Amino acid sequence: MNKFVSFVIPCYRSAKMIGKVVAQLDAAMKQIPDYRYEIILVNDCSPDDTFEVIRRLCKQRTDLCGVNLARNFGQHAALMAGLGYAHGEVVVCLDDDGQTPADEVGKLLSKIEEGYDVVYAKYAHKQHSGFRNFGSRINELMTRVMLGKPKELYLSSYFAARRFVVDEILRYTNPYPYVIGLVLRTTKNIANVEVAHRERESGVSGYTFGKLLGLWFNGFTAFSIKPLRVATAMGCMTACAGFLYGIYTVIKKLVIPDVPIGFSALMAALVFIGGMIMLMLGLIGEYIGRIYISLNNSPQYVIRECINEQSYRNDIGSE
């Protein structure tokens, strides 16, 4: 029996592109006869008619599943929703904008066949805007420092993973999922394969500065306590510096009795220490807030509608 691969594609403002991406996948998989496949399209409450396009695609075939989220939960939550419907021995996740080359999926699958658990696409020349490239560099630094990502490993939204990795990812049921963190805590048997990155044909990136900031917070608050340890270390260093400066001030006053006590230096020290305290309290509050939301069972996502779920499950079972 041929191996089975699932494609999971989060969709947002992609009414003009998602049909082309599906067609590219169809053409690519015709060149790889060793695999059967399914496609799961997850509409992250897009404000355009993306889901209507998905609905029309689903009416034409039974190996395509459309999932419509009740509100915008973000790319990683949409990925989690799609992974929940994926049945493949290998799951491939890619973007909906056509920039991730769907017709080069064979490179990822070939690398998986070499024995790797996860394979990420690597782009020699990214065609994103300067803002997105800056955000990617910050995200790369954050995952390396906070999550222990190897420096030579390139992470992207286009990757393939084995079934056991996906099953482990799906064990995470708390809100604010961060798929990269879930992958890195599951396995270190990860490889890269180089593919071309294309220019966006339509629309603009859905990632605003606020969404990127939220993504970074998800990464280090959900999977690392290093920020809290940094806060502890900085608190200790500040306390030691204050103690040493106090000793210096006393000795200086004893040696030079007429030296004036500096008001400006005192205020600068108070403002610095006060700012550090507020920063660290905010960081601790961020962790506590996420714990509170998790205890309230806040959902990762809410599905409004699913198209073709039963049809393609029956097709899979019959094969």
C-alpha positions in Angstrom: 0.0 0.0 0.0 1.2 3.5 -0.9 2.3 5.8 2.0 -0.2 8.4 3.0 0.7 12.1 3.5 -1.5 14.9 4.8 -1.1 18.5 3.8 -2.2 21.1 6.4 -2.6 24.7 5.1 -3.8 27.6 7.4 -5.7 30.1 5.3 -6.1 33.8 5.8 -7.0 36.4 3.1 -6.0 33.8 0.5 -9.2 33.6 -1.7 -7.1 34.4 -4.8 -4.2 32.0 -4.1 -5.5 28.9 -2.3 -6.8 27.3 -5.5 -3.4 27.7 -7.1 -1.6 26.2 -4.1 -3.9 23.2 -4.2 -3.3 22.8 -7.9 0.5 22.9 -7.4 0.2 20.2 -4.7 -1.9 18.0 -7.1 0.7 18.5 -9.9 3.6 17.7 -7.5 2.0 14.6 -6.1 1.4 13.2 -9.5 5.2 13.0 -9.8 5.4 11.0 -6.6 3.3 7.9 -7.2 4.5 6.3 -4.0 2.2 8.5 -1.9 -1.5 8.9 -1.5 -2.5 12.3 0.0 -5.2 14.5 1.5 -5.4 18.2 1.9 -6.8 20.0 5.0 -7.5 23.7 4.5 -8.1 25.7 7.7 -9.8 29.1 7.4 -8.7 31.3 10.3 -11.8 33.4 10.1 -10.6 35.3 7.1 -12.5 38.5 6.4 -12.6 37.9 2.7 -14.4 35.0 0.9 -11.6 32.5 1.5 -13.9 29.9 3.0 -16.3 30.2 0.1 -13.4 29.3 -2.2 -12.6 26.3 0.1 -16.2 25.2 0.1 -16.2 25.2 -3.8 -13.0 23.2 -3.8 -14.4 20.7 -1.4 -17.5 20.1 -3.5 -15.3 19.0 -6.4 -13.4 16.2 -4.5 -13.5 14.1 -1.4 -9.8 14.1 -0.5 -10.0 17.7 0.6 -11.3 18.8 4.0 -12.3 22.4 4.8 -12.2 23.6 8.4 -13.7 27.0 9.3 -12.7 28.6 12.7 -15.2 30.7 14.6 -12.8 33.6 15.0 -9.2 34.5 14.2 -7.0 32.4 16.5 -3.7 32.8 14.7 -1.6 30.7 12.4 -0.3 28.2 15.1 -3.8 27.6 16.5 -5.0 27.0 12.9 -2.1 24.5 12.4 -3.2 22.7 15.5 -6.8 22.5 14.2 -5.6 21.1 10.9 -3.2 18.6 12.5 -6.2 17.3 14.5 -7.8 16.2 11.2 -4.7 14.9 9.5 -4.4 11.1 9.2 -1.2 10.7 7.2 2.0 8.8 8.2 3.7 12.1 7.2 2.2 15.5 7.7 3.4 18.5 5.6 2.5 22.0 6.7 2.8 25.0 4.3 1.5 28.5 3.7 -1.5 29.6 1.7 0.2 32.5 -0.2 2.2 30.5 -2.7 5.5 31.7 -1.4 6.3 28.3 0.0 6.8 26.1 -3.2 4.2 23.4 -3.0 5.7 21.8 -6.1 9.0 21.1 -4.2 7.3 19.0 -1.6 9.2 15.9 -2.9 12.4 17.3 -1.5 10.9 17.3 2.0 9.4 13.8 1.6 12.7 12.4 0.3 14.6 13.8 3.3 12.0 12.2 5.6 12.7 8.9 3.9 16.3 9.2 4.9 15.2 8.7 8.5 14.7 12.2 9.9 11.7 12.9 12.1 11.1 16.5 11.0 12.4 18.3 7.9 12.2 22.1 7.5 12.4 23.9 4.2 15.4 26.3 4.0 15.3 29.4 1.9 18.6 30.8 0.4 16.8 34.1 -0.5 13.6 35.0 1.2 11.1 37.2 -0.7 9.5 38.6 2.3 9.3 42.3 3.2 12.1 43.9 5.3 9.7 43.9 8.3 8.9 40.2 8.0 12.6 39.4 7.6 13.4 41.4 10.7 10.7 39.5 12.6 12.1 36.2 11.3 15.6 37.1 12.6 14.2 38.0 16.0 12.2 34.7 16.1 15.3 32.8 15.2 17.3 34.4 18.0 14.5 33.8 20.5 14.2 30.1 19.6 18.0 29.6 19.8 18.4 31.4 23.2 15.1 30.4 24.9 14.3 27.0 23.3 17.7 25.6 22.6 17.4 25.5 18.8 20.7 24.5 17.2 22.4 27.5 15.5 22.7 25.7 12.2 19.0 24.6 12.1 16.8 26.8 9.9 13.1 27.0 10.9 10.2 27.9 8.6 6.5 27.5 8.2 7.1 24.8 5.5 7.9 21.5 7.1 7.2 17.8 7.1 6.9 15.7 10.2 6.4 12.0 11.0 3.2 10.7 12.6 4.6 10.2 16.1 5.8 13.9 16.2 2.3 15.1 15.2 0.7 12.9 17.8 3.0 14.4 20.5 2.2 17.9 19.3 -1.5 17.2 19.6 -1.0 16.2 23.2 -0.6 19.9 24.0 -4.1 21.2 24.7 -3.4 24.6 26.4 -4.1 27.9 24.7 -1.4 29.8 22.9 0.2 26.9 21.0 3.7 27.4 19.5 4.3 24.6 17.0 8.1 25.2 16.7 8.5 24.8 20.5 6.4 21.7 20.4 8.6 20.2 17.7 11.8 21.1 19.4 10.8 19.5 22.7 9.7 16.3 20.8 12.8 15.5 18.8 16.3 16.7 17.8 16.4 14.5 14.7 15.6 17.4 12.5 17.1 18.3 9.1 16.9 21.1 6.5 16.4 20.9 2.7 16.8 23.9 0.5 13.9 25.1 -1.6 13.1 28.3 -3.5 11.1 31.1 -1.9 8.8 32.9 -4.2 7.5 36.4 -4.3 3.9 37.0 -3.0 1.5 37.1 -6.0 -1.4 38.6 -4.1 -2.2 40.4 -0.9 0.1 41.2 2.1 1.3 39.3 5.1 -1.2 38.8 7.9 1.5 39.2 10.5 1.4 42.7 12.1 3.9 43.8 14.7 1.4 43.0 17.4 0.9 39.4 16.1 4.7 38.9 15.9 5.2 40.2 19.4 2.4 37.8 20.6 4.1 34.9 18.8 7.5 35.6 20.5 5.7 35.8 23.9 4.1 32.5 23.2 7.4 30.9 22.4 9.3 31.7 25.5 6.5 31.8 28.1 5.0 28.5 27.1 8.3 26.5 26.7 11.0 28.2 28.7 11.6 29.6 32.2 14.9 31.3 31.1 13.3 34.8 31.3 12.5 34.2 34.9 16.1 33.0 35.6 17.4 36.1 33.8 15.2 38.3 36.0 16.6 36.5 39.1 20.2 37.0 37.9 19.6 40.7 37.0 18.0 41.2 40.4 21.0 39.7 42.2 23.4 41.8 40.1 21.4 45.0 40.8 21.3 44.3 44.5 25.1 43.6 44.6 25.8 46.8 42.6 23.6 48.8 45.0 25.4 47.3 48.1 28.8 48.0 46.7 27.8 51.5 45.7 26.5 52.0 49.3 29.9 50.9 50.8 31.7 53.2 48.3 29.5 56.1 49.4 30.2 55.5 53.1 33.9 55.2 52.6 34.0 58.3 50.4 32.1 60.3 53.0 34.6 59.2 55.7 37.6 60.0 53.6 36.3 63.3 52.2 33.8 64.7 54.8 32.9 67.7 52.6 31.8 65.7 49.5 28.2 66.6 48.7 25.6 63.8 48.4 24.4 63.6 44.8 20.7 64.0 44.3 20.9 63.3 40.6 22.8 60.0 41.1 20.2 58.9 43.7 17.3 59.7 41.4 19.0 57.9 38.5 19.5 54.8 40.7 15.9 54.9 41.9 14.5 55.2 38.4 16.7 52.4 37.0 15.9 50.0 39.9 12.2 51.0 39.8 12.1 50.3 36.0 13.8 46.9 36.4 11.3 45.9 39.2 8.3 46.9 37.0 9.8 45.0 34.1 10.3 41.8 36.1 6.9 42.1 37.7 5.3 42.4 34.3 7.2 39.3 33.1 6.1 37.3 36.1 2.5 38.6 35.5 2.7 37.3 31.9 3.5 33.8 33.2 0.8 33.9 35.9 -1.8 35.3 33.4 -1.1 32.4 31.0 -1.4 29.9 33.8 -4.7 31.5 34.8 -6.1 31.3 31.2 -4.9 27.7 31.0 -6.7 26.7 34.2 -9.9 28.3 32.8 -9.7 25.8 29.8 -9.5 28.6 27.2 -9.7 26.8 23.8 -6.9 26.8 21.3 -9.5 27.2 18.6 -13.2 26.8 18.0 -14.5 25.1 14.8 -17.6 26.6 13.3 -17.9 24.2 10.4 -16.1 21.3 8.8 -16.6 20.2 5.2 -16.0 16.7 3.8 -14.8 15.3 7.1 -16.9 12.1 6.9 -16.5 11.7 3.2 -12.7 11.6 3.1 -12.5 9.5 6.3 -14.6 6.9 4.6 -12.3 7.1 1.5 -9.3 6.6 3.7 -10.8 3.7 5.5 -11.8 2.0 2.3 -8.2 2.2 1.0 
